[in-house]
Amino acid sequence: MIYKRSSALFAEAQKYIPGGVNSPVRAFKAVGGDPIFVKKAKGAYLFDEDGNRLIDYIASWGPLLLGHAYEPVINAVINKAKDGTSFGMPTEIETELAKLAVSMVPNIDKIRFVNSGTEACMSAVRLARGYTKKDKIIKFAGCYHGHSDSFLIQAGSGAVTFGSPNSPGVTQGTAKDTLLAKYNDLQSVRELVAANQGEIATIIIEPVAGNMGCIVPTDTFIKGLREICTQEGILLLFDEVMTGFRLAQGGAQEVLGIHADILCFGKVIGGGLPVGAFAASSKIMAHLAPEGPVYQAGTLSGNPLAMAAGLAMLKELKERPEIFESLAKKTAYLHEGFDAVLKIKSVPYQINRFGSMISVHFTDTPVIDFETSATGNNDYFKRYFHGMLDKGVYLPPSAFESYFLNDALSYEDLDKTIEALDSLDL
Ligand SMILES: *Cc1c(COP(=O)(O)O)cnc(C)c1O
């Protein structure tokens, strides 16, 4: 395939935008080469600036569960826009989306809308701290909760020490309040809790991880977290920005059968427009301004266009809950197809899958946490990524990302994808 125009656009973008992109993973740093500029998209396909058609497996990193330019969502946005785009005053549609979301998620009474997943997680942690009157948080290495300071933290030297900043600009003062545990390792959590008795406000986790490839929590691990939190008076915070309204109506909570104390949403809840949200019981949410003292605000929060897109999306999911099952089946089909093909190529690989999330890691080691995810061979991954791209399949341009299937993908698309893999020389 030819990417002449994309490369020219990228060169121009780099003159005015740092790295030519507005979010780093778009820049192809992990796989090399120039990123592809999109002209438009419809259903399961991206159409780039050079006229190539690509089968899309990222769906804007998750939001477009029903495929690109889904008519009811697009129409809802167009119609809403005609009445004005922002008022800085309450609108009825905010309550409509809140009511619908509350009806779909098993254990929330109230929800606050923000503009991104980052904002949701940042605000949810502030609420947890304000509610518990404790400062420290536990997060898991490899889990992503957006780019706010408290989350850009890596493990310190000892297992029980506090974290250190993993980006310049994050202060050591902030880092000392974020403790790093290992995913799927309950003992690492127990040690941190014991060493910081009575100081931990919340444990934040991706209940099914998607930011180190797809990683599934073991039953004992996720149940154990709930028990520890309940026993120690720590709030369990599920970051469902990726999994919410994707794995089921009630997200990972419903599928795993575990209830968290605070939930974060993003991606699907905005139907492709900038929306994030956090939610909890009335008791916890009562601590949030203006009802309570924990401050949080936003000029464009609850924006009518964003609410219209989210409402159209969630209505569809509420009316057609079979979508989740159908997506999971398609993902399993892709998994089987990939497995059959990779088995006869002499490359080490692992495939992880949960619902409509799936990832391939080129390693012999089962991928259960960040460390094992990092054992993936990036040379294989680069050849795989670019090989698939040449065959018209767009995968996430990093081995640390999950693929997101969308409802518009047909079995024919999946077969083409499997055939593309079959034809590769890894
Ligand atoms: C994408 C993501 C975020 C951040 O959301 P943004 O809208 O990109 O700020 C937070 N948590 C998880 C689990 C995510 O996947």
The ligand as a Gaussian input file, in Angstrom:
#p B3LYP/6-31G(d) Opt

LIG

0 1
 C       -8.289000       5.360000      27.806000
 C       -8.213000       5.101000      29.231000
 C       -8.128000       6.145000      30.166000
 C       -7.947000       7.582000      29.767000
 O       -9.014000       8.081000      29.046000
 P       -8.778000       9.396000      28.137000
 O      -10.143000       9.691000      27.621000
 O       -7.787000       8.993000      27.084000
 O       -8.252000      10.450000      29.013000
 C       -8.203000       5.832000      31.501000
 N       -8.334000       4.560000      31.913000
 C       -8.392000       3.538000      31.042000
 C       -8.573000       2.151000      31.563000
 C       -8.320000       3.767000      29.685000
 O       -8.345000       2.740000      28.833000

